[in-house]
Amino acid sequence: MNALQLAHLLQLTDSFFPVGAFAYSDGLESAASSGKVHDGPSLRIWLNHYLQHVFVPCDGLAFLQCAASFQARDIERIRIIDEELTAIRPASAVRDSSKMIGKRMLATYSGISGSEMPALTYCNAPVAYAITMTHRGIDVRSGLLAFGYGRLSGMVSASLRLISIGQQEAHRILSETLECLPAAVDQIFELRTEPLRCFSPMMDMEQMNHRHIYSRLFRS
């Protein structure tokens, strides 16, 4: 990855990029409301659970497979992966948030790059990030690391508004979790030909319960 590609990667994953990811907690708000995530140690468990049981076998694997398919110009395969990602998420709010972020990503990127992006029915976030980063010439491993960082940092950012935790502790937990990210990416490459799968009942239940919270800061 050259200097320009690195700059483009930073742009695509920056919170300044207008995809609206800051509006979603992916169930963390519900987990905080129920007391399952209430401090630093419980936040660390939540992040590690996402990394091992959602990012590796589902979100990250979908990213890798879509990047490879986009390089091969196999748009039909991307559509199939996109449909599988939608079907595998039990919480409607998370399905909607993933699709909204993905569609904003592709639309914004198409506008700034002047390139036409594939038309997808759902356009989940991992699919959209894989397409845009691959189109920019960013290698898949770097793209996966950046995408994983964005998901983890977004959860930590949300936690600062949801639980009793300070900036320093939050960043220490994020730093410790990021130490596991390269190994998680290696796992994804080992699974590259495997089907998507995700078994995270605790996280799924909190995501589905989010709509029942009396007052909410986030949309999921």
Solvent accessible surface area in square Angstrom, and as a share of the most:
residue,aa,sasa,rsa
1,M,107,0.48
2,N,88,0.45
3,A,84,0.65
4,L,118,0.59
5,Q,40,0.18
6,L,82,0.41
7,A,52,0.41
8,H,39,0.17
9,L,11,0.06
10,L,109,0.54
11,Q,81,0.36
12,L,2,0.01
13,T,36,0.21
14,D,71,0.37
15,S,111,0.71
16,F,183,0.76
17,F,13,0.05
18,P,87,0.55
19,V,8,0.04
20,G,10,0.09
21,A,50,0.39
22,F,147,0.61
23,A,25,0.19
24,Y,21,0.08
25,S,3,0.02
26,D,18,0.09
27,G,0,0.00
28,L,0,0.00
29,E,10,0.04
30,S,4,0.03
31,A,0,0.00
32,A,21,0.16
33,S,76,0.49
34,S,65,0.42
35,G,37,0.36
36,K,107,0.45
37,V,3,0.02
38,H,104,0.47
39,D,46,0.24
40,G,2,0.02
41,P,77,0.48
42,S,13,0.09
43,L,0,0.00
44,R,68,0.25
45,I,111,0.57
46,W,2,0.01
47,L,0,0.00
48,N,56,0.29
49,H,37,0.16
50,Y,3,0.01
51,L,1,0.00
52,Q,73,0.32
53,H,85,0.38
54,V,13,0.08
55,F,0,0.00
56,V,5,0.03
57,P,17,0.10
58,C,1,0.01
59,D,3,0.01
60,G,0,0.00
61,L,0,0.00
62,A,0,0.00
63,F,3,0.01
64,L,8,0.04
65,Q,18,0.08
66,C,0,0.00
67,A,0,0.00
68,A,53,0.41
69,S,11,0.07
70,F,38,0.16
71,Q,113,0.50
72,A,75,0.58
73,R,209,0.76
74,D,61,0.32
75,I,49,0.25
76,E,102,0.46
77,R,84,0.31
78,I,0,0.00
79,R,88,0.32
80,I,69,0.35
81,I,0,0.00
82,D,2,0.01
83,E,91,0.41
84,E,69,0.31
85,L,0,0.00
86,T,16,0.09
87,A,89,0.69
88,I,50,0.25
89,R,26,0.10
90,P,65,0.41
91,A,2,0.01
92,S,34,0.22
93,A,28,0.22
94,V,9,0.05
95,R,68,0.25
96,D,76,0.39
97,S,4,0.03
98,S,9,0.06
99,K,41,0.17
100,M,62,0.28
101,I,20,0.10
102,G,0,0.00
103,K,100,0.42
104,R,97,0.35
105,M,0,0.00
106,L,13,0.07
107,A,69,0.54
108,T,33,0.19
109,Y,0,0.00
110,S,31,0.20
111,G,63,0.60
112,I,85,0.43
113,S,32,0.21
114,G,72,0.69
115,S,30,0.20
116,E,164,0.74
117,M,24,0.10
118,P,25,0.16
119,A,81,0.63
120,L,23,0.12
121,T,99,0.58
122,Y,68,0.26
123,C,4,0.02
124,N,0,0.00
125,A,10,0.08
126,P,3,0.02
127,V,0,0.00
128,A,0,0.00
129,Y,23,0.09
130,A,0,0.00
131,I,0,0.00
132,T,0,0.00
133,M,3,0.01
134,T,19,0.11
135,H,72,0.32
136,R,62,0.23
137,G,42,0.41
138,I,5,0.02
139,D,60,0.31
140,V,24,0.14
141,R,100,0.37
142,S,22,0.14
143,G,1,0.01
144,L,0,0.00
145,L,59,0.29
146,A,15,0.12
147,F,7,0.03
148,G,0,0.00
149,Y,98,0.37
150,G,29,0.28
151,R,56,0.21
152,L,0,0.00
153,S,26,0.17
154,G,39,0.37
155,M,5,0.02
156,V,5,0.03
157,S,52,0.33
158,A,1,0.01
159,S,0,0.00
160,L,54,0.27
161,R,124,0.45
162,L,38,0.19
163,I,21,0.10
164,S,103,0.66
165,I,22,0.11
166,G,41,0.40
167,Q,115,0.51
168,Q,154,0.68
169,E,53,0.24
170,A,0,0.00
171,H,106,0.47
172,R,117,0.43
173,I,0,0.00
174,L,9,0.04
175,S,59,0.38
176,E,66,0.29
177,T,2,0.01
178,L,48,0.24
179,E,133,0.60
180,C,59,0.35
181,L,8,0.04
182,P,69,0.43
183,A,59,0.46
184,A,0,0.00
185,V,1,0.00
186,D,64,0.33
187,Q,71,0.32
188,I,0,0.00
189,F,36,0.15
190,E,142,0.64
191,L,39,0.19
192,R,125,0.46
193,T,123,0.71
194,E,68,0.31
195,P,95,0.60
196,L,19,0.09
197,R,104,0.38
198,C,41,0.25
199,F,163,0.68
200,S,1,0.01
201,P,66,0.42
202,M,70,0.31
203,M,4,0.02
204,D,26,0.14
205,M,104,0.46
206,E,5,0.02
207,Q,20,0.09
208,M,74,0.33
209,N,61,0.31
210,H,2,0.01
211,R,141,0.52
212,H,139,0.62
213,I,30,0.15
214,Y,219,0.83
215,S,80,0.52
216,R,126,0.46
217,L,124,0.62
218,F,8,0.03
219,R,140,0.51
220,S,1,0.01
